[in-house]
Amino acid sequence: MKKNAKLLGALAGLGLLVACVQAESIGEVDTVFKWIGPDHKIVVEAYDDPKVTGVTCYVSRAKTGGIKGVLGLAEDRSEASIACRQVGPIAIAKPLPQQEEVFSERISLVFKKLRIVRMVDAKRNTLVYLTYAERLIEGSPQNSVTAVPVDRATPIPLK
């Protein structure tokens, strides 16, 4: 009985962790009308940095509609824009690596992912976030970058 309770607790905790890393939809605008299926659109999503409390990244990207979009067969475009902001007091519980992927989302059935990488600019005490699309064979050079300065009174701990 105790063993099952511990297992359920661990699974619930893992579920909460996964839920925290999921994108939160902020809004969308239609860009192309489609007779069958949803319209092509631009979506805006928010991602809270899982290791830095008080930082949220807002990403806008194209989302393909139509029949392929409904069936999950469409390949979304590689362009994306990112803006990360301090939305509360910044707290970093554990040292951060110099560079690490903090979010990843599939934007095609198999081959393409939208990635967000956090880098630490220790000299300026700043968190830098980069978004780009990666394909299995060939990625895209299109990218977007943003930075969140952290108060000098709160040095960013590095691994």
N, C-alpha and C positions, 0 to 999 in steps of 0.2 A: 504494500500500500504506500509506504513512504517513498519507495523507488519510483512508483508511477507519479506521485505528486511532484517529485523533483524533476522528472522528465517533462511533465506538463508545464511546470514553471519555466524550465529552460526553453521549451518550444514557444511558450507565450512570450518570453523575453526576446527570442530570436524574431518572432513575428512583429514585435514592436520595433525592433531595430530595422527590419526590412521596411516597415511602414514609414519610419522616419526618413528613409533615404528616397522614398518615392516622390515623384514630382507632384506638386499641387497646382492644379489648373487655376490660372488667374483670369484668363479671358481669351477670346479669339475673334478674328474678323475674317469674313469671306473674301476671297480674291478672285475666284472663277466659279461661275454658276455651272452646275452639272445637272442634267435632266434626270439621270439615274444615279442614285447614291448621294452621299454628302458632297458639298462644295469643296473645292480646294480652299485652304485657309492658312492664316498665320496664327499660331497659338503662342501664348505667353504662359510659362510655367515657373513656379518658384521652387527652389531647392535650398533647404537649410543645410549648411555645412555640418556633417555629422560629428566632426571633432572640434569645431570652433563655435561655441555658443555665441549667439548675437550676430552672426553673419548669414545673410540669405542671398542667393544668386537668382536673378531673373533671366530666363533664357527665352528668346523669341526665335521661332523656326517655322519653316513651311511644312504643311501637312497635306499630303495628297488625298483627294477625295475620289469620287466616282466609284465604279464597281471594284476596281483594283484596291482602292482604299478601304472599302467595306470588307473585302475578303482578306486583307492584310498582305496583298501581293505587290502593292505599290512600293516604289523606292522614293523616299522623300529626298528633297534637294539637300545639298551639303551646307548651304549657307545657314548660319545661325549668328545671333548677337547675344552678348552676355553683359549684364550689369550686376555687380555684387555690391551690397551695401551693409553697413552696420545698422542693425535694426534693434539693438539692445546692448547691454553691457557685454563686452567681449571677454570670454573666459575660455582658456585652453587647459583642459584637465591633464593631458599627457603631452610630452614632447612630440613635435611633428617632424616627419621626414622633410628633407629639403624640397622634394617634389613627390606628389602622389596623386593618383586618380581618385577623385571624390565622388563622381557620378558617371554613369554610363547608361545610355538608353538606345535600344534597337530602333533604327529608322528604316529598315527594310526587312524582308522576311528572314534572310539569313546573313547577308554579306556586309551590312553597313551599320555602324554605331555612331551615335553622337557622344562625345566624351568631354568631360570637364576635369581639368587638372589643376590642383593647387600647388603653387610654388611659393617658397618663403624668400623674400628679399631681406635678409638679416640686417644688412647695412642700414636700410631705411625703415626697419621694423614694419614691414608691409607684407600683406598677403596678396599674391597675384593669382588670378584665375584665368585660364585659357580654355576656350571651347573650340573644338574642331570635329570633323567627321572622319572616320576611319573605315576603309573598306578592307575586305579580306586580302585583296591583291594590290590595290592602289588607293591610297588615301587622297584627300583633297588638301591643297595648300590654303584654302579659304579658312579663316579663323577669326576669332574675336578675343580681345583681352580686356581685363578690368583689374583694378587694384583697390584694396581696402587698407588704408593706413591704420596702424594700431598705435595707441597712445604710448609714448616712450616709457611711461610709468609701468606698462605691462609688456615687458620684453617677451618676444615669441620664443618659447622653448624649442630647441632643435634636438633631434636624435643624434 
